[in-house]
Amino acid sequence: MLNFVLCDDNEIIVAKLSKMLESIFIKNNLSAEVGFTSTKYDEIIEYVSNNKVDVLLLDIELKSKMSGLEVANLIRKENKTIYIIFTTGHLEYGLVAYKCKTFDFLSKPITLERLEDTVLRLFEDMSLKPKKFIKINNKNTIINIDSIRYIKKDGMKLIFYTDSREYESYSSFNKISNLLPENFVRCHKSYIANIHKISDLQISSNTILFGNSTNCKCFIGPKYKNNFMEVLRHDGNIKYCVDCTNYYKWWID
């Protein structure tokens, strides 16, 4: 689910934009939410620094020590992938705003139709970037690929285990594999693992662990074991695995 954040020094505009966005999400069945709003630039900077934010709607003319452009430049230095959409009642800021790698520039008063067009184009743009985002079903659910730990096949559906939650989709491994980068490797007839997310590899039980929890895991099948270890060896991630050294020595002998 994409996280939208709003910042405008006018509380009425913040409330109106938030309501408009939520109606757009519902109408188009988009997997998104307005996660945070504020009239204060320092609160926005702090939130973006400590949370996963995908889209920032930011007023250029903030009545504060920093302008919206300065806030955007500061955030852009820390977050290279965030989508920034500027809002303003002053058209002369348009050319300057695009220097911050802005996705769009909305002139106030912002209409529902204009905002909806921007949001739909944004979702389309994300879906066309296979290295960053992936669209997993017909409900416009978009996932950041880097957040996916592993994918499990459960009957006719796939379950995507990410850093924050699980997503379900009716699809096949063959179809989804074409949309994933090379660090996603088939390790079992029922699992695809993101080898860049592996925290531990327990060869004795053919178990792959992710993160700090022992409950977040998938398994290595005998049919896929040699190829999986070969991929790890070339990727270099095998050096991070706790108990795979003995297996690795045995495997290359």
N, C-alpha and C positions, 0 to 999 in steps of 0.2 A: 504494500500500500504506500502510495506516494504521500509525502508529508509537505503540505503547503504552509508557509508562514507569511503573515501580513504585518506591515509596519506603515502607519500613517499617523501624523500628529492630531488628526481629527477622529475622535472616537466614533462619531456617527458614520463616517466613511468606512472605518474599519469594520463596524458591525454590518453595514450594507454589503461590502465586498465579501465578507465571510458568508453571509446568507446567500448571496448570488452564487458563490463557488459551490456551496453545499447543494444547491438546487441543480447546478450543472452536473455535478458528480452523480446525483440520483437519476436525473433525466437520461444521461448517457451511460449509466451503469459503469461508472469509472471507479477503479480501486484507488481512491484518494480521500484525504481528509484535511481539514484545516487544523493543524496541530498546535499552533500558537499564534497569538496576535498581541500587538503592543503599540502604544503610542510613543514609546521611548526607545531610542536607537541603542542604548547600552544594554537593554534587556534583550533586544534582538540579537546583538553580537554575542552575548553570553549564551543564549539558547542555541544559536547556530554552532557555536564552538563545542557545545556539550551534547548535541543531539544530531541524529541523521535528518538532514533537511534536503529535500529534492528541489523545491521551488520557493523562491522568495519574491513576493510582491512588495515593492518598496517605493514610497513617495520620495521624489527627488528633493523637494523643498521642505525639509524637516525644520521645525522651529526649535533648533537645539544647537549645541556647539559644533556638531558635525552635520554636513549635508548628506542627502541620500547617496550622492555620488561618492563621497568619502567613505561612507559606511559600506557601499558596494565594493569599492576597491579594497578595503580592509578584509572583507569577507572573502573576496575572490582570491586573495593571496593564500588563504587557508583552505579554501574549498574550490578546487578547479572545475568541478563537475556540476555545481549547483546552477539551476536555471534562474536567472534574474529577470524580472519583469518590472519595469519602471512605470510609475503612475505620476502624472503631473497635470497641472492646468496651464503650464507654460510650454508651448511647442518649441521655443528656441533651445530647449535643453536636449532636443532629440538627437542631434548629431554627437553631442558630448556623451550622452548616455550610452551609445553604441560602442564607445571605446572600452566600456567595462564588460564587453562580450555579452551584451544584453540580448535576450531572446525576443523581447518585444517591448514596445513603448506605447502605453495606453494614455490617451489624452482624456482628462476629466471634462465633463462628467462621463463616467464609464457606463456604457449600456450593457445590458445582459447579453445581447447578441454579440457585441464586440468582444466581451470577456469570454464567452463560450467559444468563439472562433479561435481565440488565442490558446485556450486550454486544449481544445481538440487538436490543434496543430502541434502543440507541445507533446501530447501523447503520441502522435504520429511520428514526430521527430525522435522520441525515445525508442519507439519500436523499430526504427530504421538503424539503430546503433547496436549491432549484435554483440559488441565487446563490452557494452555497458548495461543494457537492459534487454529483457526478454519478455515477450507477451505470451502468456501460457494458456489462455483459454479465450472463449468468445465473450467473456465478461469484461474485457479490457483490463485484466489484471496484469500489471507490469511489475517485474521483479528486477532489482539490481543484481546482475549476475555475480558480482563480487561477494554478495551476501549469502549465496547458496553454498551450503556445506555438502549436502548430498541429496540425491533423488532416489526415491524408492518406488518400485512398481508394485502396486497392490491390486491385483485383478485387472480391471479395465482402466483404472485410474493411476495417475502418478502423484506422489506426495513430495513436495519440495520443502526440504528442511533448511531454513535460513538462520541467520544470526538472531533474529527476533521472533519468528513465528513459522507456522506451517501453511502451505498452500496446496490445494488439490486441483487437478486438472485431468480431464479425460483425453488422453493422448497416448502415444507410443514412444518407446525409447528411440526408435529409428527416426521418428519425426523430430523429436526434441534435440537429439544429438547433433543434427545439422545446424542448429541454432547456437550451439555452445562452443566456446573456445577449447583449445587443446588440453588445458589443465583439467578438464572433466573427462574422467577415464572410467570405462566399464570395468568393475571389479567383481561382479557377481551377476547372475542372471536377473536379479531383482534390484541391483543397485548401480548407480553411477556416482563416483566420488569426485569432489573438487580437491585435487591433491595439494593445492595451496592452502587449504583449510585444515589439513591433518595436524593434530596435536600429538598423537601417539599411534604407534602401529604394534599390535600384539600378535606376532606371528604364531605363537603357540595355540591361540584360539582363533586365528584368522579374523581378527577384529580390528577395525579402523575407528579411532576415537577423534572427536572434534570438540574443540573448546575445553572447558574445565569440567564438564559433567561426564560421568561414565555412562549416562543414559543416552547421550548423543553419539550414536555409533552406527556403523554399517559393517558388512562382512565381505570377506574375500572368498570367492568360489574357486574350487580346484581348476576349473576350465580356464579361468581368467588370471590365475595367480602369477604365472611366469611373465605374461605380458605386462601385468600391472607393476610388478617389481622392476621390470626393464624400464618402464616409463619413469618410475620414481628414481631409478639410478641415473638416468640421463637428465632428469629435471633437477636433481640435487637435493630434493626434499628428504631423501632417505636418511640423511645425516641427522635429521631432527628427531628421528624415531628412537624411542627408548630401548626396546628389546629386539630391534631388527638387525643388529650388527651380526649376530651369529648366523642368522638366516642369509644375510647378504654375503658373508664370506663363503657359506656353503654353496650358495646359488652361483657364484661366479667361478668356483673351482672347477 
